[in-house]
Amino acid sequence: MPPPAPHRLSITDARRLAILGQGLSGRTSHRPTTPVAVVEWLGRVQVDPTRVVERAELLQIWSRIGAYDRDELRRALEEPPRRLFEYVGFLLPLADLPLHRPVMRRYPRPIYTRGGYVAEWLADNAAFRAYVLEEIRRRGPLMTRDLDDRADVPWQTGGWNDGKNVGRMLEILWRKGELAVARREGTQRVWDLFERVFPGAHSEPIEEGILSGEELPDEMVAVETMERQLRTAGFVKPGWGSALDHELPARDIGDDSLRTDGIAVPVTIQDLPGEWLAHRDLLAALDHDEWEPRTTLLSPFDPLITDRERTEALFDFRFHLEIYKPKAQREWGYYVMPILDGDRLIGRVDPVLDRRQKVLRLNAVFAEPDAPEDPDSLARVAAAVRALAAWLGAQRVEIADDVPSPFARLRDLVREVPGTVRINA
């Protein structure tokens, strides 16, 4: 008996699948509503300290739930019972720790050039490693500056970390799961032994169900991780990713298992060639007309837009990060935030927060060629700008003079939106 024909989706349906998966839709049953829930929903939230507006991880959460207490997120990371942990540039749910332990235990993998160098460097600096672990064990949580550089062989790869031996050792022991970030003091990480930060993580269940502190087989890790990736992406190409992320040999097993269980459903998408796989729960939400639009601003690091090719194909929206470009080479601005309106990316703003003056400045506003010109759309964008300003603690908003159509009246429209933020004339 031949397999059933793939579902046929319009490009609009595909956009909505992606937005539903990212927790950016309007209906609260299909998006998280607390900071911890955002991280648990997405599986990982990228950390970046750039604060032109606010840190990337904080903005990604704001885009999904609006105003929230940053201290709630800090407590989930730093105070028992912890719900989240920081690992190699991401915030992750503590309940998913067993999915990451195999990667920690495999690190470094000498089969890769970089892994070979790390393994050799650790072997050459065995006494240095033992000193770092013993100092933290004896003295308690420490920062990088609290430890002496006792490397026998300096770190030397030709990069900007050359000679930063204490920092490299701490990062490597972090990747290996021997150390963990206990808390932050400002932007500085405070390190402690993994077992002290997460007591019982090796033996006691973290939560009821499949994810416990016990060792999970590679195949289960691949299936569980790939299901999460499929859910947050909305739809993917067959043979997608987590095996590479997790350095596991089980990617094909994960793909086959999710297809067999009916979780990964074959679909075709208007204007996107080939066959795709969509998550059945998101398809069901579309089938039951549970889609609801929202308007918000996205961090330039937001996972909805990190795959630039997919973003352009899906939303007809060309985007790239310009933080690292010289000013003269920037097309849009230093920290550009796209505007998500319903199921479309309709423009972008280039904001900066003046914390001393308590002003949110939009240095530039850009509209996509097909951005809607109706008053309701402009009102939604204005409300999103005001909401961001209020959450950041700005007392007024300044908007560039040369705002293009259809956002030309954005300054006036923002003034009309109810709220506490005063708008410059």
Order of alpha helices (4+ residues) and beta strands (2+ residues): beta-alpha-alpha-beta-alpha-alpha-beta-beta-alpha-alpha-alpha-alpha-beta-beta-alpha-alpha-beta-alpha-alpha-beta-beta-alpha-beta-alpha-beta-beta-beta-alpha-beta-alpha-beta
